[in-house]
Amino acid sequence: MKVRVDRSRCQVLAQCVFAAPDVFELDEDDRLVYDAEPDDALWPDVELAARSCPVKAILLDDN
Ligand code: SF4
């Protein structure tokens, strides 16, 4: 399972950070950083994060 954030869409609104804090976080410069291949156990949180993103910038690949 893979996660990708379309940075041309992302406005660093951070809803994903609240939904899946083990996968998404903001660095000290308030840039979004994320685990592109999170553990399967985190997938429900990742899906919630994708649904929560107001600009639909989180793209999921479950292959
Ligand atoms: S919720 Fe969406 S817009 Fe906000 S930081 Fe996450 S990916 Fe970016």
Boltz pocket constraint, residues with backbone or C-beta under 6 A from the ligand:
constraints:
  - pocket:
      binder: B
      contacts: [[A, 5], [A, 9], [A, 10], [A, 11], [A, 12], [A, 13], [A, 14], [A, 15], [A, 16], [A, 17], [A, 32], [A, 49], [A, 52], [A, 53], [A, 54], [A, 55], [A, 56], [A, 57], [A, 58]]
      max_distance: 6.0
